Amino acid sequence: METISYTQVQALLKQVPQAKLQTAYRLLADLITGDTETLSFQEEYMSFSLNERCRIMAQQAEQMVAHYQKRTGE
């Protein structure tokens, strides 16, 4: 993984829409105060390849279809 500089992070943050700043702030605050030894589910998920993330999402979608079909009796 490439090294990312503070300048790159700052430039990216400047592009975050105003409506999403609170979410970005909470994420950064959690990164600072959280347990740095273990990855959150979201951090671990983003470390997967795009193909692996697509596979996981497809599996979850199938599970939800089965769940809703069971609930609605289809």
C-alpha positions as CSV (number, residue, x, y, z in Angstrom):
1,M,0.0,0.0,0.0
2,E,1.3,3.4,-0.9
3,T,2.3,6.0,1.7
4,I,-0.3,8.7,2.0
5,S,0.7,12.2,3.2
6,Y,-1.2,14.6,5.4
7,T,-1.4,16.9,2.4
8,Q,-3.2,14.3,0.4
9,V,-5.7,13.7,3.2
10,Q,-6.3,17.4,3.6
11,A,-6.9,17.8,-0.1
12,L,-9.4,14.9,-0.1
13,L,-11.2,16.4,3.0
14,K,-11.6,19.7,1.2
15,Q,-13.7,17.8,-1.4
16,V,-16.1,16.3,1.1
17,P,-19.5,17.8,0.8
18,Q,-20.7,19.9,3.7
19,A,-23.5,17.4,4.4
20,K,-21.0,14.6,4.9
21,L,-18.5,16.5,7.1
22,Q,-19.9,15.2,10.3
23,T,-19.5,11.6,9.1
24,A,-16.0,12.2,8.0
25,Y,-15.2,13.9,11.3
26,R,-16.5,10.9,13.3
27,L,-14.6,8.5,11.2
28,L,-11.3,10.4,11.8
29,A,-12.0,10.8,15.5
30,D,-12.7,7.1,15.8
31,L,-9.4,6.3,14.0
32,I,-7.6,8.4,16.6
33,T,-9.3,7.3,19.7
34,G,-10.1,3.7,18.7
35,D,-8.1,0.5,19.1
36,T,-5.5,0.8,16.4
37,E,-4.5,-2.8,16.7
38,T,-7.8,-4.2,15.3
39,L,-9.5,-3.1,12.2
40,S,-13.2,-2.2,12.2
41,F,-15.4,-4.3,9.9
42,Q,-15.5,-1.3,7.5
43,E,-11.7,-1.0,7.5
44,E,-11.3,-4.7,6.9
45,Y,-13.9,-4.7,4.1
46,M,-12.2,-1.8,2.3
47,S,-8.9,-3.7,2.4
48,F,-10.4,-6.5,0.3
49,S,-10.0,-6.4,-3.5
50,L,-12.9,-5.0,-5.5
51,N,-13.7,-8.6,-6.7
52,E,-13.9,-9.8,-3.1
53,R,-16.1,-6.9,-2.1
54,C,-18.5,-7.6,-5.0
55,R,-18.6,-11.3,-4.1
56,I,-19.5,-10.4,-0.4
57,M,-22.2,-8.0,-1.5
58,A,-23.7,-10.5,-3.9
59,Q,-23.8,-13.1,-1.2
60,Q,-25.4,-10.6,1.2
61,A,-28.0,-9.7,-1.4
62,E,-28.9,-13.3,-1.9
63,Q,-29.3,-13.7,1.8
64,M,-31.6,-10.7,2.0
65,V,-33.7,-11.9,-0.9
66,A,-34.2,-15.3,0.9
67,H,-35.0,-13.4,4.1
68,Y,-37.6,-11.2,2.6
69,Q,-39.2,-14.0,0.6
70,K,-39.5,-16.0,3.8
71,R,-41.1,-13.1,5.6
72,T,-43.6,-12.4,2.8
73,G,-44.4,-16.1,2.2
74,E,-43.3,-16.0,-1.5
